[in-house]
Amino acid sequence: MENNALPQNTDNTAPILDVIETKYGKLYRVTYAGMTREHYQEWQANCWYEQVLEMWRHRVKLSACQQYLASQSNGYCNDPLRDKT
C-alpha cells in the first residue's frame, strides 16, 4: 500500500526549524513535506514544529511496520494463481 498524498517522501525527511535574523527580529521557519510556515513568535513556531514532528514520527513508524510485514510475507495470500479449492 503506497500513500502518495504528500508531495515528497516524508519518511526520510524530518521537519526543520530554522531561526532567521531579520531587521524586524527573529523569524522562525518550519519546513516539512513541502510546507513552510513562518512565525515571528517563538511559541507558535515551536507548537507547529512539535505537531509536524509527531506526524513525521508516526509516518516513520508506519513505514517501518509496513516494511517489516512485507519482509515477513511469503506472498501466499496475494498470489493470484493460488489454487482456491
PyMOL commands that set and color helices and strands:
alter all, ss='L'
color gray80, all
select helices_A, chain A and resi 42-72
alter helices_A, ss='H'
color red, helices_A
select strands_A, chain A and resi 16-22+25-32+35-39
alter strands_A, ss='S'
color yellow, strands_A
deselect
rebuild
show_as cartoon
